[in-house]
C-alpha cells in the first residue's frame, strides 16, 4: 500500500507541475502577443468621435388597422376570461 501511495503522490506532483508550467508558458505567450500587437497596430484616437444622440424616427411597425384589431381581440379575451 505504501508503494502505491508514493506512486500516486509522485503522479499528482508531476501533473500539477505540468499544469503550472503550461500556465506560466501561457502567461508569457499572452504577454508577448500583446506587446507585438501594440507595436504593429495603429494607436487609438485620443477622443472618440461624437455621435448624435437623437434617435431617428422609425416608421410605425404595425398598421393602424392591425393595431385596432389587436386591441379588440385583447379586450374580447379579457371580457371572456374575467375572474
Secondary structure, DSSP 8 states (H G I E B T S, - for coil): -HHHHHHHHHHHHHHHHHHHHHHHHHHHHHHHHHHHHHHHS----SS------S------SS-HHHHHHHHHHHHHHHHHT--
